[in-house]
Amino acid sequence: MDLEERVAELERRMAALERSEPRAPVAAEADFWALEGLRDQLARADAETGGVLFTGAVRLPTGERYEWQIGALTEELLDGDWSDLADSFAALGNPVRLRLLREIVGGRRTAAELAELEGLGTTGQIYHHLRQLTAAGWLHTAGRGRYEVPGVRVVPLLVALAAARP
């Protein structure tokens, strides 16, 4: 895709965003259908300490669609070894890596496309970040020099971003 086509695509996306209606946050307790479903599951499992659930149905700018959910009992989470998760969180704790993920989710999938972007550092630095994201499971290679966020990580990535918002 040449520069002219890329600019036209960006202009098309910007126009679509400007036309979209903002959505109000869910406020009414009756609207917590996912929470009610979780409570029902917990009651059937006789889980006194409760649990958590996150779920999502998304369509990426690339047209890919993902539906995903996971739940865990509070006791299992609190009793687990959290240090095993440090690398995954650390991989997300760098602005360059977050930008790489955003660009890859948005459709820039090759190392060459990523290297063309300003502010990401040298090619060697980009590969370093890509290796860290891959080692933590946030990316996988989909061929020579091509990266993707694994389908099972798309919704968790978006959940982590939503949870990190103030």
Secondary structure as GFF3:
##gff-version 3
##sequence-region A 1 166
A	DSSP	alpha_helix	3	19	.	.	.	ID=ss1
A	DSSP	three_ten_helix	29	31	.	.	.	ID=ss2
A	DSSP	alpha_helix	33	44	.	.	.	ID=ss3
A	DSSP	beta_strand	51	59	.	.	.	ID=ss4
A	DSSP	beta_strand	65	73	.	.	.	ID=ss5
A	DSSP	alpha_helix	74	79	.	.	.	ID=ss6
A	DSSP	three_ten_helix	82	85	.	.	.	ID=ss7
A	DSSP	alpha_helix	86	92	.	.	.	ID=ss8
A	DSSP	alpha_helix	95	106	.	.	.	ID=ss9
A	DSSP	alpha_helix	111	115	.	.	.	ID=ss10
A	DSSP	alpha_helix	123	135	.	.	.	ID=ss11
A	DSSP	beta_strand	140	141	.	.	.	ID=ss12
A	DSSP	beta_strand	147	148	.	.	.	ID=ss13
A	DSSP	alpha_helix	151	164	.	.	.	ID=ss14
###
